[in-house]
Amino acid sequence: MCGIVGYVGARPCRDLLVAGLEKLEYRGYDSAGVSVIEDGRIDSVRAVGNLANLRAAVEDHVSNGGGVAVAAPPATTGVAHTRWATHGRVTEENAHPHGDCSDRIHIVLNGIVENHAELRQSLAGEGHRFSSETDAEIVAHLIERHYDGDLAAAVRACFAELRGHYAFVAMHADEPGLLVGARKECPLVAGVGDGESFLASAIPAFLAETRDAVAIENDEIVTIDASGVSISDAEGNPIERGAEWVSWDVAAAEKGGYETFMLKEIHEQADAVAETIVDRLPTDEGVDLSEVELDDSFLRDLRRIVIVACGTSYHAGLVGRYAIEEWARVPVEMDIASEYRYRNPVVGPGDLVIGITQSGETADTLAAMRLAREHGAKVLALTNVMGSQATRDADAVLYTRAGLEVGVAATKTFVAQVAAMYLIGLRLAELRGALPPQRVAELIAELRRLPAKIEATLAACEDRVREVSSTHHDQRFFLYLGRHIGLPVCLEGALKLKEVSYIPTDAYAAGEMKHGPIALLDESTPVVCVATESPVLDKVLSNVEEVRARGAETIAIATEGCERVGEIADQTIEVARTDWILQPIVAILPLQLLAYYIARARDLNVDQPRNLAKTVTVE
């Protein structure tokens, strides 16, 4: 969940480290800190709040001498961290980096140490003194316990005592020019430059400095110095692994002229869908998923599919369930990964479990995938990040290609996930002979048109959405209603509004409204209805009439040219016409924009909503 950056080289590193954190601030921003080895000691600065506070604290610290002689050379080894709180309050004392008793060892950690309480008790019995409430601090003291002049050996010994899912990086004032990291299920990657090396929880932290990256795998120890990267297993056996060239454009991490990353990424959705589908639809006759290493015979004879995911990915999975059952006639079970992992589920051979995780590092989804494999099911990971943990835990992988998404509230990754689920549904339909070839060709042609329809919808509806949001940004509650394929669109739209505007919002299957939620309605309640053309449109319009009869104002998402909706709803926002099963990819667009413009009208930070982080690598 948190962000880690480490540097060893010849350049002054304090500003480099803070700049690297700025590329990772989406991972956590409750507090932040930086520690450097300077003049034979560790000099540390920490601050509560976002990185602007840390940068100000660093500038103040340096201008006041920082306790280091003026003539001392600038620090060239250090670590930095941006935190999303799990254990311990949001305070400066709980901010990373954390030190040992002598303040000669500093560590930064991402994740959770599950046995921290018993380790803390053991260390306290030896006389160790703790300065924070965090589980992370015990790692510094464990390394201190084992340190005998060899930091890498001490880290390996510490690693052997830890339980949980985490990645950490350590440094020692007695070994300047050296950083040692360890990975247990949380991301860690090394960067190799000219006479310098980096360690980070994600590539963007050092992408402006080098494009040569070395993946660190589970249960590995990594050591970096100015000459490069060395990797070993937990027992110290060396592992040979070279660097890979990263093709991302640095500009992809910038706003590109948009006022926020979220708005930029909303407008990148046509490209995200195009990248995900185009080369996988080489002809009108079928879907090419040859990259997915699952036998056609297995897919043809599937007993059922289970989809596990969290948050936005869960909503993408719901869309996929409707498409797969409609097209391929395979029963699909949808489950929240955090519940599935504790449910003792009935799953086994003949089942395909699809784990959807944008980052490929979502702890609950990874645990659910592993549980399914243990029971004999085949597991397919659907993720946006190559080399992520999900790709190593699965039998097969299907990548979305949405590119880097900086905004915490998912937008382009959602539509890319939905597009990928459509590909899976169509491929299964082909293999199982569940759709006639003419229908397959129609759907493939319509899928290819989706990027253009996304662009057209955004261009046509943005001003209208801005107008609607200006009349509703001060409301205290919203209700979202939809049926069938429109329900997951409602769920995702409501989630976006909650995430970025902090307005309490509920989403319901419209047929359930009379079973309780209708009691919430009065003249002050905006009700957002997904009323795109589908076999259940008549039912949805009947629900809209029921809402209006209670005095609530209705905002309807309608298919362009469908006059019936405009005749009933108070306000209508139209989206491009497409096949009704494919409608979610365009129907979600105005709901993303509605959340965005309501939040902006409330003067809120849409890129970094409070209490949220981009990648959830802890329970």
N, C-alpha and C positions, 0 to 999 in steps of 0.2 A: 504494500500500500504506500509506503514511504519512498522517498527518492534518495539515492546514494550517488556520490561522485567522489572519486579519489584520483590524485595526480602525483606522478613522480617524473622529474625531468630536470631541465636546466633553467626553465623560465620561472619568474615569480608566480606563485600558484594561487594566491588568495583570491585575486579577481577571476582567475580561470575557474576556480571551484564555484564561486558564486554565480558566474555566468552559466556554468553547467547546471546548477540547481534551477536556474530560470527556465531551462528546457524541460525540467521535471516537476515544476511546481504543480502541474495538474495531478500529480500523484499524492500530494498532501501539502497542506499549508497552514497547519495549526501553529507551528513554530519551526525554526530552522537554526542551523549552526555550522560553524566551520572551525577546524583545528589544523594548525600547521606546525611543523617542526622547525624551530627557529632558535639559533644560537644555543643549541644543546638542550632545549626545553620545548615543551608543547605550549603553544599560545592558542587560546580558544576564545571564540565569541559566539554567543547564542542570543536569540531574540524570539519573543512570542509574536505571532501574527505572520503576515506574508513576508516575502523576500525583500520588499522595500524596507521593512523594519530591520532585517538583518544587514542589508547593505548600509543603512544609516548607522547601525551599531558598529559595523566594521570600520567605517570611515572615522567615526568618533574615536574608536579604540586606537587606530593607527595614528591619528593626528595627535593623540595624547601619549604617544610613545609605546603603548602596549606592553610596557614592562621590559622592553628589549633595548639594548644599547643602540644608539642612533647609527653607529658605524657598522653594526652587524649586517651581514649580507641578507638579502630578502629570502624568505622561505621558498623552497622548491619542492617540498613534499607535504601533502596534506589530504584531509578528508572533509567532506561536507555532507549535509543531510537536511532534507525537508520532511517534516513529520505530519502524519495523520494519526491522532491519538488512539491507542487501543488500551494500553495499561498506563494508568496515571493521568492526572489532570493536565490541562494545557497550561503549563508554567515554564518559566525559564529553566528551573531545576530539572524538569523532565525532558527538555529539549536535548537532542543529540548534538554533537558527539558526547559520549560518556567516558569518564576516566576511571582508572583504578585508584587504589589508596595513595600511591606515590605520585599520581598524575603524570606518570611516564608512559602509560599505555592509553590510547584513545581508540574507541570503536564507534562505528555507525551501523545500524541494523535496520533491516526491513523485515517485517513479519512478527511472529509470536514465538517465544520460548515457553513451551507448555509446562515444563518442570521447573520454572523459575522459583517457585515458592520453596521447594525443598532444597534447591541449590543455594538460595539466599540464606536459608537457615544454616546450612552446612558451612558456608563461607563466613557467616557472622560468628559461628562457633570458633573459627580460626582467627578471629579478630578483625575481619574486614569491615570497613565502615562504608555505608551507602549514603549517597546524597540525593537520590531520586526515588520515585515510586515505581519506576519502570521495570519491566522484565528484561529490557535490553542491557541495563547497567551490569547485571551479573556476568555478562560475557567478558567485560573488561577485567573483572575480578577473577574470573576463571582463568583467563590468559595469564594474569599476574600469578596465580597459584602455580601454574605450570612453567612459567618463564625461567629459563636458565641460559640466557644468552642467544637463543635461537627462536625468533618470533614464529617462523613457519611451524616448527615442532610444537610450540606452545598452542598455536591455533589448532593443529591437528588433535592435540590432547583435549583441548576445550570442546572441539566439535564432537568428540566421542562421548562427552557427558551430556550433550544437549538433546532435548526432544522438542519437536515442533516443526514448523515450516518457516524458514527464515533465510536471509542472506546477510552476511556482515563483512565489513572490512576493518582491519586493525592496523595500527602503526605503533612503533615504540621509539621514544626519544633516543635510545641507545643504538638504534639501527636506522639512521636517517637515509633517505634514498630507497626505502623499501616499504611496500604495502603488501599485506596478506589478506586474502578474502576466502570465504567459504560459502557454499550454496547448498541449501536443503529446501528444494521446491519453490523458493522465491527467485525471481530473475536476477542474474548477474552476468555482465558482459565486460570484456576487456577491449581497450582500444590501443593500437600500436602506432606511434608516430615516429618522427625522426629524432632519436635521442630522448624520447619521452614515452610514457605509457599512462593509460587511464583505466580505472575500474568504475563501473556505474551499473545502476539497475535498469537502464535503458540506453540504447544507442544515441538518441538525440542529445544526451548530456555532453558527448564529445564529438558529435558529427561535424561541427564547425572547425575542428582541429585535425581530425583524421577520419578517413573512410575505411581503414583496415580494422576489422573487428574480429575478436576471437570469442566464440560461444563458450560459456562455462556450464557444464552439465551438473546434474544432481549429484550430491555427495562428492564433490571435487573441491580441492584446495588450490587456490591460484595465488601466485606470487608475482608481483611486478616490480621492476626497477627501470632505470633509464634505458637499459639495453633491450628490454622486451618482457615477454610473458612466459612464465613457467607454470605448468599444471601438474598436479598429482592426484591420486586417489586418497581416500581418507587414511590409508596406511602409509602413505608417502611414496608409493610407486609412481614413477614419472609417466605422464600421458603426453603423447605427441599430437598436437593439433595446430594447424596453421591458421593464419588470419584469412578472412574472406572480405572481399571488396563490397562495400555498401553502396548501392546505386541511388539511394534517396537523394533528392535535391534539398539542400539546406533551406531553400525558400519555402519548401512545403511546411516548415515549422513556423513560418511567419504568417501574418494576417493577410498579406496580399491585397491591401487596399480596403479591406472590409473593417468595420469598426470593432468587430469582435471575432474570435475564432469560431464561435458557434454560428454566426451568420455566414462566415466564409464556408464552413463545412456544410451548412444547409444548401448552399449554392454549388457545392462540389458533388452533390448526390447523383447527378446525371453521369458524371465521369465514374463514380464509384460503382454504379450499376453496370455501366458499359464495360469497365475493366473486369468485372466479375463474370459477365455472361458471354461476351462477344465471341471469344475464341472457343468457347465450349458449345457454341451453336454454329458449327461450320456449314451445315446445310439445313434445308427445311425438313429433312427427313428424320432427324434425331439429335440427341444430346450426347456430346463427347465428354464423358467423365472417366476417361481411361487413366487419369492421374490418381483416381481413387482406387486404392489397391484392395478391392473387395471383389470376389468372384461373381460373375454374372449369374452363375447357377445359385449361389447363396442369395443374391438379391431377388432372383426370380421366385425362390421358394420360401421367402421370409414368412415367419409366423406372425410377427408384429414388429412395430417400431416403438421405441420409447425415447422421448426427447427430454433431456434434462438441461436446465439453464436457469439463470437468475436475471431479474430486472428486465431491461430492454431485450436481452437475448431470449428471455422467456416469452416475451410478446412475439418476437420473430418466429419462435418455435410454434406458437399457437397458429400463426398464419400458415406455417408449413404443415401443421396437422390437417387443417381444412383442405389444403391443396392436395396432399398425399392421399387422403381418404377419398376425395372427390375424383381424382384422376387415376390413381393406382389401385384403389379398393383394398388397401392394406390397413388393418386396424392400427391406430396410433394412440399411444398413451402419453400425456403431457404432464411433466412433474417439475416442481420447483426443486432445484438441486439440493438446497439446504435441508429440505424435508426428506427427499428421496434417500439421502445417505444414512438416515437414521430410521428408515421405515421397515427394514428387513424385507425388501421388495422381492416379489416372485419374478425372477428373470433368469434366463439361461440360454443354452444352445438354441439356435433358430431365431433369436431375437437380435435386432440391430438397435443399439443405443447410440443416439446422436447427442453429443455434448456440444452445446453452443456457447462459446466464450470469446468475446472480442479480443481480449488480451492474450488468451491462452494460458492465463495464470490465475483465474478465478478459483479460489480454494475450494468452495463448495462443489462447483462443477467438476473439478478435477477429482475430488473424493468420490463423487457419484459415478464418474466414468470408471475409476479403479474398482469400485465395488461391483459394477456390472461385469467387468472383465473377469474378476475373481469368480463370478457365478457362471462363467462360460459364454456370455454374450459377446458378440462382435461390437466394437466401439468405433464410431466415426467422429472425429473432431472437426468442428466447423469453426474456424478461427481466422483472425486477421493478421496474426503475427507468426512469421516463419521462425522455426527454432524454439517456439514457446513450449512450456511444459506439456500442454495438451497434445502437441504434435508427437511427443515422445511417449505419452501414456496411451495413445490410441492405436488401434489396428490399421486405421487409414485416416487420411486428412483431406478435407476440402477447404481450400483457402478462399476467403473473401479478399477482395483487392481494393479496399477502400482507402488505403494509404494512411498516413499518420493522422490521427484524430486527437486534437489537443483539448477541445472543449470537454468538460466533464460530462455534460448531458449528451448522450449518444444521439447522433442524427444520421450521418452518412453510413456509419457502421450498421445501423438498423436496416436501412434499405438494402445494403449489400447482403446482409444475412438473409433477408426475405427472398432476394433474388436467387441466392444459392439454394435455399429450400425449394424454390420453384424448379430449379434444375434437377434436384434430387427427385422431386415428385414426378416430373416428366420422364426422367430416365427409368424410374420404376414402372411407370405406366407402359412405356415401350417394351421393357423386358417381360412384363406380365401380360401383354396383349390386352390391357384394360381400356385403351382408347383406340379408335380407328385411326389409321395413318393421316386421314384428312384433318381430324381434330388436332393431332399432334403438330402437323404443319401449321395450322392456324395459330396455335398457342406459341410456337417458336417464332413465327412472324411477329406476333404481338409483343413477345418478350423483347425482340430486337428493337421495337419501336419505343420501348419504355424510356430510354435515356432522353429521346427527343420530347416525349410527353412530360417528363419531369421538368425539363427546361421550360416548356410551354406553360405548364401549370404554375411554376414559380413566377414567371414573368407576368402571367395574367392575374394572379391572386394576391400578390404581395401588398399592393396598395389597398386592396379591399380588406385584407387581414389587419393592416395597420389601422384602418378606419374603425373596424369592429373592436379592436383592442383598446382604442382610445375611449370607448364608451363603457368598457367593462374592467379596466385595470384596477379599480378600487373596490371590486366586489369581494365579499368575505367567503364565498363558497361557490364552487362550480360542480355540476353533475354532468357526466358524459354517458351517453346511451348509444348502443349499437346492437346489431344482431348478426349472427353467423360470422362471415368474414370481416364484418365491420366491428365486431367486438374487440379483437386484439388491437385494432386501430384506436378504438376508444381508450383501451387500457394504456397504450403507449402515449397517446395524446395527453391523457390525464397525468401520467407520470412526468411528462415533460413540464407541464404547468406546475406541479408540485415541486419539482426539482429546482426550477429557476426563478419562480415567482413567490414561493412559500405560501401560496394560497391553498387552504384545504380543498381537496378535490376528490370526488369519488367517481368510479366508472362501473357501470352495471350492464349486464345483458338486459336489453330493453324490456323483454318479457317478464323480468323479475321486478320491474319498477313497482308494480302494484303489491308486491310482497314486502313492502317496507320503505324503500327509498322515497316513494311518493309523499311520505309524511314530511320530507325536508323541503318541499317545494312551496314557494310563495312568490310574490311579485318581485322580490329582490334576488331570485335565483336564476342565473343564466344556465341553460341546459344545452349542451353541445351534442348534436345528434349526427352520427355518420349515416347518411341517407343516400348513398350511391346506388346506382341501379344494380339490382340483384333479384333473385327469386323471392326474397323476403322484404322487398321494398314496401309493399302494401302494409305489412305488419309494422314496419318502422314508422310509416306515416300515421298509422293509427296511434302509435305511442306518442308521436309528436302532438297529435290532437289532444290526447289525455293530459300532456304537460301544459299545453296552452290553456286548457280548461281550468287549471289551477293557478293561472296568472303568471306563470314563469315565462321568461323570454327565451325563445329558441334560436339557436345558431346552427344551421344545417350545412353539412358538407355534402354537396350534390354533384352528380355527373353533369357535365356541360350539356345544355339543351334540354334538361329534364325539367319542364315547367311545373310539373305536379308538386315538386318540393317547394319551389318558390311561392306557390299559391298558399302554402300552409305555414311555412316557417317565417319567423319575424325577420331574420337575417340569413342570407344564403351566400355561401362561398363555393364557387364551382371549380371542379378539377377536370383534367382531360379524360375523355372517354376511352376506355380500354375494356378488355374482357373482365367480367365481374369478379373472377377469382384473382386476377392481377391487380384489382383496384386498390388494395392497401398501399402499394408503393406510391401512388399519387395522392391517395386520400390522407396520408399522414402529413404531407407537406404543409397544408394550411394550419394543421394543429401544432406542428413544430414552430411555425411562424407566429401563431397566436400566443404560445407560451413565451416566445422570444420577445415580442413587442409589448406584451403585458409586463414582463419583468423589466424591460428597459424603461417603460413608463413609470415603474416603481423605483427607478434609479438603482437597480440591483446588478451585481456582477454575475452575468450569465455564464461566463467561462469557468468561474470557480465558485459554484454555489456552496453555501455554508454546510459544514459537516460531511461533505461528500468528497470522494476521491475517484480518480478515473479507473484505477485497477484495484479490485478488491481481492487481495491475496491473503486475507485473514477471515476467520469465521465471523 
